[in-house]
């Protein structure tokens, strides 16, 4: 299985790049709630191995199987939702 790695994520081919992403998402609330109890947007913190990044998306994975060039548990975050990104080359 081929895994194209465009943009800044090409660094991951040379060395490993870890990414910390602080971002926002929609929320869901069950049952009744008052206007004071509504939480329409939540901030989320995610971290993982940088797999892909372009002008629209950053993708991070929990696991990487280097000899097969495969990743597992990939989270795709829309760039428009990103509040902060920190990258660490290891």
MDTraj code that builds the backbone (N, CA, C; nanometers):
import mdtraj as md
import numpy as np

residues = "UNK UNK UNK UNK UNK UNK UNK UNK UNK UNK UNK UNK UNK UNK UNK UNK UNK UNK UNK UNK UNK UNK UNK UNK UNK UNK UNK UNK UNK UNK UNK UNK UNK UNK UNK UNK UNK UNK UNK UNK UNK UNK UNK UNK UNK UNK UNK UNK UNK UNK UNK UNK UNK UNK UNK UNK UNK UNK UNK UNK UNK UNK UNK UNK UNK UNK UNK UNK UNK UNK UNK UNK UNK UNK UNK UNK UNK UNK UNK UNK UNK UNK UNK UNK UNK UNK UNK UNK UNK UNK".split()
xyz = np.array([
    [0.0850, -0.1177, 0.0000],
    [0.0000, 0.0000, 0.0000],
    [0.0892, 0.1236, 0.0000],
    [0.0687, 0.2118, -0.0936],
    [0.1483, 0.3330, -0.1067],
    [0.0893, 0.4445, -0.0213],
    [0.1753, 0.5210, 0.0441],
    [0.1325, 0.6322, 0.1285],
    [0.1994, 0.7603, 0.0825],
    [0.1364, 0.8397, -0.0064],
    [0.1989, 0.9648, -0.0457],
    [0.2047, 1.0593, 0.0726],
    [0.3185, 1.1283, 0.0876],
    [0.3363, 1.2199, 0.2004],
    [0.3756, 1.3565, 0.1432],
    [0.2762, 1.4393, 0.1052],
    [0.3068, 1.5684, 0.0462],
    [0.3371, 1.6751, 0.1503],
    [0.3735, 1.7933, 0.1023],
    [0.3898, 1.9129, 0.1824],
    [0.4932, 1.8955, 0.2921],
    [0.4717, 1.9628, 0.4061],
    [0.5669, 1.9602, 0.5168],
    [0.5821, 1.8231, 0.5787],
    [0.4873, 1.7351, 0.5592],
    [0.4952, 1.6014, 0.6174],
    [0.6066, 1.5195, 0.5533],
    [0.6679, 1.5688, 0.4439],
    [0.7810, 1.4998, 0.3842],
    [0.8938, 1.4846, 0.4843],
    [0.8994, 1.5739, 0.5827],
    [0.9995, 1.5639, 0.6884],
    [0.9902, 1.4291, 0.7581],
    [0.8705, 1.3712, 0.7631],
    [0.8511, 1.2447, 0.8322],
    [0.9268, 1.1311, 0.7635],
    [0.9577, 1.1438, 0.6341],
    [1.0358, 1.0422, 0.5648],
    [1.1806, 1.0442, 0.6125],
    [1.2320, 1.1609, 0.6457],
    [1.3706, 1.1759, 0.6878],
    [1.3838, 1.1438, 0.8365],
    [1.2974, 1.2017, 0.9152],
    [1.2943, 1.1796, 1.0584],
    [1.1495, 1.1843, 1.1017],
    [1.1269, 1.1556, 1.2243],
    [0.9911, 1.1544, 1.2751],
    [0.9527, 1.2943, 1.3214],
    [0.8317, 1.3388, 1.2844],
    [0.7802, 1.4681, 1.3290],
    [0.6552, 1.4430, 1.4118],
    [0.6581, 1.4886, 1.5355],
    [0.5417, 1.4805, 1.6224],
    [0.4703, 1.6144, 1.6180],
    [0.3390, 1.6124, 1.6247],
    [0.2616, 1.7364, 1.6195],
    [0.1651, 1.7423, 1.7371],
    [0.1595, 1.8594, 1.7992],
    [0.0597, 1.8904, 1.9011],
    [-0.0356, 1.9891, 1.8354],
    [-0.1655, 1.9601, 1.8362],
    [-0.2639, 2.0452, 1.7697],
    [-0.3725, 2.0825, 1.8706],
    [-0.3941, 2.2114, 1.8869],
    [-0.5059, 2.2617, 1.9674],
    [-0.6073, 2.3138, 1.8667],
    [-0.7303, 2.2623, 1.8746],
    [-0.8289, 2.2963, 1.7719],
    [-0.9682, 2.2967, 1.8325],
    [-1.0646, 2.3468, 1.7559],
    [-1.2022, 2.3502, 1.8041],
    [-1.2912, 2.2651, 1.7154],
    [-1.4008, 2.2207, 1.7760],
    [-1.4947, 2.1361, 1.7043],
    [-1.6358, 2.1678, 1.7526],
    [-1.7331, 2.1191, 1.6816],
    [-1.8719, 2.1304, 1.7261],
    [-1.8903, 2.0407, 1.8471],
    [-1.9971, 2.0628, 1.9209],
    [-2.0244, 1.9772, 2.0357],
    [-2.1661, 1.9216, 2.0254],
    [-2.1947, 1.8257, 2.1119],
    [-2.3248, 1.7615, 2.1145],
    [-2.3699, 1.7543, 2.2589],
    [-2.4935, 1.7929, 2.2835],
    [-2.5474, 1.7850, 2.4178],
    [-2.6773, 1.7061, 2.4154],
    [-2.6919, 1.6130, 2.5084],
    [-2.8135, 1.5317, 2.5179],
    [-2.9174, 1.6002, 2.6039],
    [-3.0395, 1.5701, 2.5748],
    [-3.1489, 1.6132, 2.6609],
    [-3.1703, 1.7630, 2.6614],
    [-3.2409, 1.8060, 2.7628],
    [-3.2752, 1.9468, 2.7765],
    [-3.1582, 2.0269, 2.8309],
    [-3.1502, 2.1504, 2.7871],
    [-3.0530, 2.2419, 2.8454],
    [-3.1033, 2.3848, 2.8242],
    [-3.0613, 2.4715, 2.9140],
    [-3.0993, 2.6117, 2.9039],
    [-2.9950, 2.6837, 2.8195],
    [-3.0227, 2.8073, 2.7833],
    [-2.9253, 2.8858, 2.7083],
    [-2.7942, 2.8993, 2.7846],
    [-2.8007, 2.9093, 2.9165],
    [-2.6804, 2.9216, 2.9988],
    [-2.5963, 2.7942, 2.9996],
    [-2.6584, 2.6805, 2.9737],
    [-2.5884, 2.5523, 2.9777],
    [-2.5319, 2.5107, 2.8416],
    [-2.5662, 2.5822, 2.7365],
    [-2.5233, 2.5428, 2.6021],
    [-2.3731, 2.5596, 2.5841],
    [-2.3119, 2.4596, 2.5211],
    [-2.1701, 2.4615, 2.4864],
    [-2.1612, 2.4284, 2.3370],
    [-2.1720, 2.5297, 2.2501],
    [-2.1791, 2.5029, 2.1064],
    [-2.0451, 2.4682, 2.0421],
    [-1.9357, 2.4939, 2.1115],
    [-1.8035, 2.4694, 2.0544],
    [-1.7105, 2.4262, 2.1667],
    [-1.6257, 2.3279, 2.1396],
    [-1.5296, 2.2808, 2.2385],
    [-1.3880, 2.2907, 2.1831],
    [-1.2916, 2.3126, 2.2727],
    [-1.1505, 2.3108, 2.2334],
    [-1.0942, 2.1735, 2.2650],
    [-1.0180, 2.1205, 2.1709],
    [-0.9627, 1.9859, 2.1813],
    [-0.8120, 1.9937, 2.1639],
    [-0.7399, 1.9082, 2.2350],
    [-0.5958, 1.8956, 2.2178],
    [-0.5670, 1.7550, 2.1673],
    [-0.4906, 1.7467, 2.0586],
    [-0.4533, 1.6178, 2.0005],
    [-0.3035, 1.6183, 1.9740],
    [-0.2426, 1.5002, 1.9785],
    [-0.0998, 1.4885, 1.9497],
    [-0.0739, 1.3552, 1.8815],
    [0.0257, 1.3541, 1.7937],
    [0.0593, 1.2293, 1.7263],
    [0.1676, 1.2490, 1.6226],
    [0.1881, 1.1467, 1.5442],
    [0.2887, 1.1471, 1.4378],
    [0.2307, 1.2201, 1.3177],
    [0.3035, 1.3193, 1.2690],
    [0.2570, 1.3947, 1.1524],
    [0.2614, 1.3052, 1.0297],
    [0.1448, 1.2857, 0.9689],
    [0.1324, 1.1990, 0.8518],
    [0.1146, 1.2822, 0.7252],
    [0.0340, 1.3873, 0.7350],
    [-0.0003, 1.4667, 0.6170],
    [-0.0362, 1.6072, 0.6609],
    [0.0003, 1.7041, 0.5777],
    [-0.0384, 1.8426, 0.6048],
    [-0.0412, 1.9194, 0.4737],
    [-0.1512, 1.9914, 0.4520],
    [-0.1597, 2.0819, 0.3380],
    [-0.2382, 2.2048, 0.3820],
    [-0.2883, 2.2829, 0.2883],
    [-0.3598, 2.4062, 0.3222],
    [-0.4978, 2.3813, 0.3823],
    [-0.5485, 2.2588, 0.3739],
    [-0.6838, 2.2290, 0.4219],
    [-0.6891, 2.1355, 0.5427],
    [-0.5876, 2.0499, 0.5593],
    [-0.5946, 1.9443, 0.6594],
    [-0.4584, 1.9166, 0.7215],
    [-0.4612, 1.8810, 0.8493],
    [-0.3436, 1.8215, 0.9125],
    [-0.3877, 1.6850, 0.9630],
    [-0.3079, 1.5820, 0.9346],
    [-0.3411, 1.4454, 0.9750],
    [-0.2311, 1.3928, 1.0656],
    [-0.2732, 1.3421, 1.1819],
    [-0.1779, 1.2850, 1.2769],
    [-0.2214, 1.1435, 1.3118],
    [-0.1240, 1.0586, 1.3383],
    [-0.1518, 0.9182, 1.3680],
    [-0.1000, 0.8813, 1.5060],
    [-0.1656, 0.7853, 1.5668],
    [-0.1216, 0.7345, 1.6954],
    [-0.0046, 0.6371, 1.6778],
    [-0.0104, 0.5541, 1.5736],
    [0.0908, 0.4503, 1.5514],
    [0.1482, 0.4591, 1.4109],
    [0.2759, 0.4152, 1.3988],
    [0.3393, 0.4023, 1.2676],
    [0.4139, 0.2697, 1.2643],
    [0.3958, 0.1950, 1.1568],
    [0.4705, 0.0724, 1.1346],
    [0.5718, 0.1047, 1.0257],
    [0.6931, 0.1422, 1.0659],
    [0.7937, 0.1985, 0.9755],
    [0.8292, 0.1053, 0.8596],
    [0.8518, -0.0225, 0.8869],
    [0.8965, -0.1131, 0.7799],
    [0.7914, -0.1328, 0.6715],
    [0.6639, -0.1104, 0.7045],
    [0.5557, -0.1234, 0.6063],
    [0.5081, 0.0120, 0.5547],
    [0.5595, 0.1216, 0.6136],
    [0.5168, 0.2579, 0.5795],
    [0.3657, 0.2749, 0.5956],
    [0.3117, 0.2217, 0.7061],
    [0.1690, 0.2348, 0.7319],
    [0.1467, 0.3038, 0.8664],
    [0.0272, 0.3590, 0.8806],
    [-0.0128, 0.4308, 1.0015],
    [-0.1466, 0.3757, 1.0494],
    [-0.1731, 0.3914, 1.1817],
    [-0.3025, 0.3511, 1.2372],
    [-0.3601, 0.4650, 1.3189],
    [-0.4915, 0.4624, 1.3349],
    [-0.5633, 0.5593, 1.4178],
    [-0.5296, 0.7029, 1.3764],
    [-0.5627, 0.7346, 1.2533],
    [-0.5304, 0.8667, 1.1977],
    [-0.6459, 0.9631, 1.2230],
    [-0.6109, 1.0811, 1.2704],
    [-0.7086, 1.1875, 1.2954],
    [-0.6841, 1.2975, 1.1922],
    [-0.7887, 1.3367, 1.1202],
    [-0.7801, 1.4403, 1.0174],
    [-0.8485, 1.5658, 1.0720],
    [-0.7727, 1.6724, 1.0860],
    [-0.8239, 1.7959, 1.1456],
    [-0.8267, 1.9052, 1.0394],
    [-0.9429, 1.9671, 1.0159],
    [-0.9492, 2.0772, 0.9191],
    [-0.8652, 2.1957, 0.9684],
    [-0.7841, 2.2503, 0.8809],
    [-0.6975, 2.3638, 0.9166],
    [-0.7796, 2.4828, 0.9663],
    [-0.8989, 2.5032, 0.9124],
    [-0.9811, 2.6170, 0.9559],
    [-1.0200, 2.6055, 1.1032],
    [-1.0126, 2.4864, 1.1605],
    [-1.0469, 2.4653, 1.3009],
    [-0.9248, 2.4730, 1.3938],
    [-0.8056, 2.4844, 1.3372],
    [-0.6831, 2.4812, 1.4171],
    [-0.6572, 2.6156, 1.4842],
    [-0.6322, 2.6087, 1.6144],
    [-0.5963, 2.7273, 1.6920],
    [-0.4447, 2.7379, 1.7098],
    [-0.3764, 2.6234, 1.7159],
    [-0.2316, 2.6220, 1.7392],
    [-0.1741, 2.4881, 1.6945],
    [-0.0563, 2.4916, 1.6329],
    [0.0178, 2.3703, 1.5983],
    [0.1606, 2.3882, 1.6470],
    [0.2134, 2.2848, 1.7135],
    [0.3537, 2.2805, 1.7495],
    [0.4113, 2.1520, 1.6917],
    [0.5264, 2.1617, 1.6274],
    [0.5901, 2.0447, 1.5671],
    [0.7232, 2.0189, 1.6372],
    [0.7558, 1.8913, 1.6537],
    [0.8803, 1.8508, 1.7176],
    [0.9439, 1.7414, 1.6339],
    [1.0622, 1.7689, 1.5801],
    [1.1347, 1.6669, 1.5045],
    [1.2125, 1.5791, 1.6020],
    [1.1985, 1.4492, 1.5875],
    [1.2687, 1.3562, 1.6757],
    [1.3465, 1.2549, 1.5945],
])
top = md.Topology()
chain = top.add_chain()
for i, resn in enumerate(residues, 1):
    res = top.add_residue(resn, chain, resSeq=i)
    for name in ("N", "CA", "C"):
        top.add_atom(name, md.element.get_by_symbol(name[0]), res)
traj = md.Trajectory(xyz[None], top)
